[in-house]
Amino acid sequence: MYDELKTAPKAIGAKQAAKAVEKGLAVKVYLASDADQRIISPIAELCQRHHVPVERQATVAELGKSCGIDVGAAAVAVLNN
């Protein structure tokens, strides 16, 4: 679905994505449209503060599959090279 997630360096999962944003490593964050808001709202706020663009179209299952993992992912941060 998202070719960028197959090839780009990334941080998978809510905690790892949040850490990447806080450290200034994230260039874009994908948040699952069907994820629990208590999990992704803090990441969305971090992205806003750090001026990191957010994409919210994919589901948890679609994000996981796009990253090549067998489980879903609520958040994925694409990292700068």
N, C-alpha and C positions, 0 to 999 in steps of 0.2 A: 504494500500500500504506500508506504513512505520510503522511497529508495534511499533518502538521506540517512535514515536510521539504520540501514543495513551496512553502510560503508563508513560513516563518520564516527569518530571517537565519541563516546557517550557515557553518561551516568544514568543508570537505570534504577528506578524506584524513587519514592518520595524523599527519603532521607538523603540519598546520594545526589539527587537533582538539587535539593535545597542547599547542600554543601557546595556544589559546583557554582551555584548562583552567588552564594555568599563570598566565595573565593575569587569571583570574577572570571571564572573559567567558561561559563555557559554563554553561548551566542544565540541560542533559541531553546525554548522549553515547550514540550508537548505535554498537555494535561488531558487526561481521559475525560470525555464528556459525561460518562456515567460513573465516575469515581465519587466516593464520599466527599462531600464539600468540606468536612472537618479536616480531611487530609490535604486536599489540593488548594484550599483558600489561602493558607499561610504561604504556600509556594507562589501563588499568583501575586500576593502582596509583595513578596521578596522581589519577584521579577519586575514589578512596577517600580519599586524603589531603585533597582539596579538597571533599569531601562533595558530589560531583556525581553524580546518579543515572545509572545505566547500563542500557541496553536491549540485549539480546543475541539477539533472535529472528530478525532478517533475515539473509539471505545477502549476500555481496559484491555480486552482481548486483542483488538487490532494493534494496539501499541506493543504489547508483548510479542505478537507474531512478527511485527515489523522489525523488532530488535533481535529476532532469532531465538527467543526464549520460549519455553513451553508453558509458561504461566503469564498471567496478565501483568500490566504495569500501569499504575495510576499516573506516573510522571516519568518523563525521560528528558534529560538535558543534553543537547548537542554541544560538544565542547570545541573550543578553538584548537587549532592544530598547534 
